[in-house]
Amino acid sequence: MMATSPGCAHCGAALESREERFCCTGCEMAYAIIQGAGLGRYYEEREACAPRPGVTPSGWMAVPTTHCPGGAEEVRLQVDGLRCASCVWVIEQVLERTPGVEQVMISYATGRASIRWDPRRIDLTALAGRIAALGYRPRALGEESAPDRDLMLRLGVAAFCAMNLMLLYASLYTGWFNVMDPRFSALFRWLSLLLATPVALWCAEPFFVGAIAGLRRRVLHMDLPIALGVAILYVHGAIATFTGHEGYLDSLGMLVALLLAGRMLESRGRRRAVEAAMSLAATAPRTARRQAGTALQTVNAADLRAGDLIDVGHGEEFAADGVITEGAGQVRMALLTGEAEPVAVVPGDRVVAGSILLDGALTVQVEAVGSETMLSRMAAQLEQAADRGMRPTAADRIAPWFTGATLVIATLTCVGWWLTRGMDVAITRTVAVLVVACPCALALSQPLAAAAGLGAAARRGLLFRSADALLDLGDVDLVAFDKTGTVTAGTMTVLEAEDGALRIAAGLERYSMHPIARAIVEEAINRDIALPRGEDVREEVSIGVRGRVDGVQWQLGTGGPGSLLLRDGTGREHRIRLGDAIRPDAAGTVQQLEAQGLSVALVTGDHVEVAERIAVAAGIETVVARCGPEQKARWIAEQQRMGHRVLFAGDGLNDGPALAAADVGIAMGSGAASSVLVADGVIARPSLAPILAARRAARACAQIIRSNQRRSLTYNVVAVSAAAAGFVNPLVAALLMPLSSGLVIWGALRVERLVKKGDA
Amino acid sequence: MNAVIFLLPIALVLGGVFALLFLRAVKKGQFDDLDDPPRRMLQEKD
């Protein structure tokens, strides 16, 4: 497992001595829980080390649950930190062995957990605590739509009927050459009509609904020619059955089944992307410690009232907007302002919900809670701004022309043959024209390629909400990045420190959950430094940490902006520089975007000097500094007026307006939940490179859609001319139609291959 | 050949039974998640 040293038995982190088995008490507890439940096999079978246990969550009493018959409760959670299938196994097993738990199901693919338990024996807080104690992070999920079973049902029925229709019609067609007993052909025809009826009347219903909805809004939707085709196929088939001829009923079955399969693929692809984006937006429920007389009580954030006094300790998130009445500290407001640099606050200052107290302890008088907080109001505004409505797809744009042309040709065919050969011939050939004109392949060309494109982008780390947004990404010519949390990692990291100093600092900070402490410990682990054990460690507000390491007394405190000073009593001093480091792949991504002929800009609310420094490191030439949220959006609008198609990538709530204004807005999955909700796409990894891969997917997707449309239109032109000339009968139609659809399906399969070619 | 007159409807009815079973499976949610069960199958349950 860990090659360098035996490491912590649970999380694999480096240890200071061979005698020790665990890096911290958290890991020791997690190990004890797993072994205690008799699940030691986990350690042998897992493919990746476990995450290090974090803070035990609280406040789960506020999470909405479903009541089941028999008094049980059920909840759906998002579980983060799953690294391999063994993680799922161990959580499920531990929970199932917890008294009171009735059923646990966790999906490794999505991280969704559904848990059913008996509320009289255990509560949700305890269950969430169990998951957290193992090192995984449970979060509450919002409302979710039920999976689309309706489409699956229709597809199943259509496929069943289509295959049987094909069987019956194959016999009828062979009967043409080898004269069939009329009793059999009658039986086959009536059975075919029986099978075709549910297909036309029930399975194809979504197309009729879509066509009628389109007509009501005075749009000629792609569903209209399809509905028209299905109606004519069925009516003609029914009449043919009564008069003792073959209709096109086999084509009808296949057509509907293929179209439904295309819809199904598209809706599954989109649903998966939306679900994944929603998981990134799931949040931990918030609690607050409210002063009640001399005591403190832990309450849900939702139960706070204006005027309440709450205590906030270091590392905690503010649960409400308010004014500081006591204490001092450093607050990180990255979520709202996008700035990683903490702000010092004193009594009288305002703080807002969602920011984090990095340092110190405060008492805050609550002013606004819940939907009244700045955070919620901004999020609500953003969601309104981002609601762009449905954009018409390329196929929808062709649909009116297509329908018009078909109707004109059908009329001409009808009139032409009526005048020359009489009524009967005219009707047969007009029906043939309308049948082969049914744009099955054309309607399939977009959803199949789109589903393939969305999937290809998602596998490479960029989740798109819709295929339209993905296609827009291919046309972008200006890429604007936010700085903090996008080009940079957005968290504190150690930029510069000597190994010796880092070792001592990590020894002092190893038990702290403070972000700076975590950064120091993480860096020490990354450098493979065995952590010493700090003794008599005391944290003191505004001074820092004191304690003994290797028998020497040390003090770790602030050393000016962006650095810490490690001192012992004798005047020895070491400086540790901390800051927000640029993402390792940022420069490479920028370079490749520029190589593709795109302009790249850094748009940030930060000072010019800081922005310049990051821009130089990332290789970005254009810098727009000191931009508020509205200014970012305005800058983007300006570029759009100049003819640019703009991609904006950002992570904070302050980036929301810009994300909504850009042609394509991409949020970082690690960013504010609301920015994830308003963006067109979300990067699910701590990296910028998925943008490049998604661009390749977008271009491959657009290319395939274009060539598919060319193919299906060519097919339609050829087939309609043949039908108008009288060369098409039911057998020819049954051969032509799957041929054209097959070409389109084969085209869609090439998307992934095209994208893969660019991966290397 | 006359057997076809009986066999064909019987075959269709049989097929119909399977189609109904499929409908029932969809309604019970067996097709809601197509990604996880294949993975779960590889894990021993004790």
Interface residues (C-beta under 8 A of the other chain):
Chain A: A85 W89 S107 Y108 A109 T110 P147 R149 M152 L153 G156 V157 F160 N164 D181 R183 F184 L187 F188 L191 L195
Chain B: M1 V4 I5 L8 P9 L12 G15 G16 F18 A19 F22 L23 V26 K27 G29 F31 D32 D33 D35 D36 R39 L42 Q43
